[in-house]
């Protein structure tokens, strides 16, 4: 990858850090700055780790619920059954929230908050596991519930704060852009783009030139100079090719376009469609998850009331 | 009316339509300096030789410059070299201007469409054709022509490959350069030139046989036949050897360039044109070597232009007429809209 090519775009990079164009190609770079979008940080690896954690959480929660249903757990069930159910659902719930948080862009201290929240929740679950059921008495129960709830609420609060920040920034690409869309260009492609751009600009600039007439003063022409234009031959030719060529170039008023242009437009269209699909897909998934979680929280609150 | 103009290293050829005919006007792109005297001028005038006189020097232009060079054993001066305006010839542009003005003539009306052929950038030489292109365009524009420039190889395709929907490989083997264009449905996919042509053959034969270049050129143009049974030490033998070397070189470079692109999966016909493709046996040799080379594209057939020397000028005229037709159509549309 040519570094000089990037330095040429430094001004644009400064002004618009997320959209960098090279020729007709758009390079998506992850850069940091201090505006509302820049405060939010993200990383490709973190995103995928977050997704995995989220999936693991879902699996654990589902396993816990399934376990409860299979074992028909109630207040009089065996302690190990109750313990296992709470460990599965407790860990699952924490992991789900931690995963969601990691999949989102984070504020400067976002990852510390996630780590602290997970630690607090897991610590609460550990205390619960070690003390249930033999030493499971108040006020220890209150401490454990408070610890777990604190961790849980921290994760929910952090996610909520990030969603609000993201909404304020109003840029859908903030969540959608990930490392997989970073394209690299080899020297040959960059050189070709530069060469083409240079050639076009030179030809355009040269077409504006006006030449002064050549000095022909003092030139005397021979007698034959005005009499003949040169050796002439005459061939019978109806030149049907002119019509065929016109038809080939502009059939039904079609716009003339070279293969380079066709390639470019196809590539741009393909990229736009792919990028749109990726962004839409991720945005929709994220939106569904957040909406679902908010709805379930609201429902739970209403039920408790 | 529209005109086509082929500004070649050896010839400048204008093509235009007159009733049912196409008229080609040709002039050698060369000049020869002679000392001026009243006697010389009288002789030149009586022989109807094309010349100009400036600062006590006579410059014989065109075909006669070649003839005088052979007679006086001098070397004619050439305003162009390797397909472009010669950087080593100080009088190149004024001489080209004079010859172009004579060959082209006045436009039938202001902004008459004129299509000029131009070489593509060579792949085996450090040379750029932009300056030449802009200069020739400017010369014609000053004569009140509406000028358009097309690649020489594309002009061959326009002239010779209409039966194939202007799809194929157009090769113009001129004096200074060999121009190649691959087109698909009249759209150029690839255009380049190779820095060898008829002049290279003349030079090599001149070096090896000791004959003047003009003399070698005259032998070549006087019905030379490309075959491989020749006398020892004869110019024909040397010409055959260097023609064979030129064909091999062209095909080698063509194959190299084709490897860089992904052409459409169709069979491409090949059209050969240009003054240096005229000798008998050239087509046969070229086709044989082309088939042996196993190119990156499929070749359907190889054909030679009906008039190899005039093919580029004819292609330019076709392009000019098409351009003119397009303008007329656009004009009609504008009028009808109003």
Interface residues (C-beta under 8 A of the other chain):
Chain A: X202 X203 X206 X207 X209 X211 X213 X214 X216 X218 X219 X220 X221 X222 X223 X224 X225 X227 X228 X229 X230 X231 X232 X233 X234 X235 X236 X237 X238 X239 X240 X241 X242 X243 X244 X245 X246 X248 X249 X250 X256 X257 X258 X259
Chain B: X12 X14 X17 X18 X20 X21 X22 X23 X24 X25 X26 X27 X41 X44 X45 X48 X49 X50 X51 X52 X53 X54 X55 X62 X63 X93 X94 X97 X102 X103 X105 X130 X134 X138 X142 X158 X159 X162 X165 X166 X184 X185 X186 X187 X188 X189 X307 X310 X314 X317 X318 X319 X321 X322 X325 X326
